[in-house]
Amino acid sequence: MQSTNTNNEPPPTPPRSLSTSVVTVVADAQGQSEDDLTPLYDVIDPEALDALFAPLVDGTTRTHGSVSFHYAGYWVTVSSEGAVELKADEQ
């Protein structure tokens, strides 16, 4: 049996992945469309990035850690809290 939404509420949207957040933040910073950026997978494995800070097997969240990488003219730092920070590349 399927459940139905009787409250006329929209279905909950799943949270964005870290890899999606990175692309969105960089695109916003550059004033570009996400489609105009180099694909993230050319720089880092998006699935590995998402898995790095995914909850543990028992469901607890990872409370420490960050990873940094170069993408689209920025040093991108992603933290276990889901924060995405950019620092312009100074070449």
C-alpha positions in Angstrom: 0.0 0.0 0.0 1.3 3.4 -0.9 1.1 6.3 1.5 -0.5 9.5 0.3 0.1 13.1 1.4 -3.2 14.3 2.7 -1.9 17.6 4.0 -1.1 19.0 0.5 2.5 19.5 1.6 5.3 19.2 -0.9 7.4 16.1 -0.4 10.5 16.7 1.6 13.6 17.5 -0.5 16.7 15.5 0.3 19.7 17.5 1.6 22.2 18.6 -1.0 25.4 16.6 -1.2 28.7 18.3 -0.4 29.8 17.9 -4.0 26.7 19.7 -5.2 27.2 22.5 -2.6 30.8 23.0 -3.8 29.7 23.5 -7.4 26.9 25.9 -6.3 29.1 28.0 -4.1 31.9 28.3 -6.7 29.4 29.1 -9.5 27.8 31.8 -7.3 31.2 33.3 -6.4 32.1 33.5 -10.1 28.7 34.7 -11.1 28.3 31.8 -13.5 26.0 29.0 -14.2 26.9 25.6 -12.6 26.9 24.3 -16.2 29.7 26.7 -17.2 32.2 25.3 -14.7 34.7 22.5 -15.3 33.0 19.3 -14.1 34.0 18.7 -10.4 34.9 15.1 -11.3 37.8 16.5 -13.3 39.4 17.6 -10.0 38.1 15.3 -7.3 35.8 12.3 -7.1 32.4 13.7 -6.0 31.2 10.4 -4.6 34.4 10.1 -2.5 33.9 13.7 -1.3 30.3 13.0 -0.3 31.3 9.7 1.4 34.2 11.3 3.3 31.8 13.2 5.7 28.8 10.9 5.4 27.4 9.6 8.7 29.1 6.5 10.2 27.5 3.1 9.8 25.8 3.5 13.2 24.3 6.8 12.1 26.4 9.2 14.1 27.8 12.2 12.3 31.5 12.8 11.7 32.4 15.7 13.9 35.9 16.6 12.8 37.8 17.1 9.7 38.1 19.0 6.5 39.5 18.6 3.0 40.9 21.2 0.6 41.4 21.1 -3.1 41.9 23.4 -6.0 38.8 24.0 -8.3 38.0 26.7 -10.8 40.5 29.2 -9.5 39.8 28.7 -5.8 41.1 26.7 -3.0 38.0 25.0 -1.7 37.8 23.7 1.9 34.9 21.5 2.9 34.4 20.7 6.5 32.6 17.8 8.3 29.9 20.3 9.3 29.1 20.8 5.6 30.6 24.3 5.3 32.2 25.2 2.0 34.8 27.9 2.1 36.6 29.5 -0.9 39.9 31.3 -1.1 40.8 32.8 -4.4 43.9 31.2 -6.0 46.8 33.7 -5.9 48.8 32.6 -8.9 
